[in-house]
Amino acid sequence: MAVDAASFLGSAIGIRRIRRPEPAPPALATAPRLGRDIAVGWQYILRHPGLRALFCNSLLFGGSIMMTSPLMAVLMLRDLGLAPWQYGLALGLPCLGGVLGSRLTPPLTRRLGQRRILLLSGVARTLWTILLPLVPSGALGVFTIVAVDFGLLFAAGVFNPSFTTYRMEATQDAFMSRVATSWSVSSKTFQAVFMIAGGLIADAVGVRGALLIAGVLCLSSALLLPWKTTRTSAQGIPAPAGEPVQQPAPSPADSP
């Protein structure tokens, strides 16, 4: 905790050392209204079949994963009695899986295609959480947690770049920031709700029972992937009411 606090202090000192101030933002014709922008982003997402499916998938997947976070802390530190170094190892070592997955995304996409990678990695990242209730005690338990989290982060590392590319290609430039903001607000809200629900469920059925429910919810998120439509073109998607539709620039192929 002391090292973590020192890192924030170092960041603040680094910011204070910046000599050139940030330029003032350009004046806007109308004042931005965050609530309206979020609503417009939601409308855009829900009108696009592919984005709507991925939006629901990400809410359920992210919520169930965050639901396991405090539960795993209780399981590892109280029930399994792991030492602090074992706890740190179980949390830190699997991050290499995310790095490896993101590095392999470009060659895998070139070989299999964006649609197949999006669906395969989207399913693969849901298969691991269901194993957490089965974690034994001792060294085998630490190894199991590391293996499960490594597989989860590896699949997520492959999925995230493909998902981000899909969302950017499926969203018109004029709505990009509003879609991203609405997506972020929804994700954080659902994650908080799932974490609270996880604590209540664990109090009723135990930590392992709550982890089992989270694993089932995570598995079910694969059903919400865009199986029927994976179009990434933003053309033909109606804009929310009162919003201008950005027309794509003509391509050389459209010239007479």
Secondary structure, 3 states (H helix, E strand, C coil): CHHHHHHHHHHHHHHHCCCCCCCCCCCCCCCCCHHHHHHHHHHHHHHCHHHHHHHHHHHHHHHHHHHHHHHHHHHHHHHCCCCHHHHHHHHHCCHHHHHHHHHHHHHHHHHHCHHHHHHHHHHHCCCCHHHHHHCCCHHHHHHHHHHHHHHHHHHHHHHHHHHHHHHHHHCCHHHHHHHHHHHHHHHHHHHHHHHHHHHHHHHHHCHHHHHHHHHHHHHHHHHHCCCCCCCCCCCCCCCCCCCCCCCCCCCHHHCC
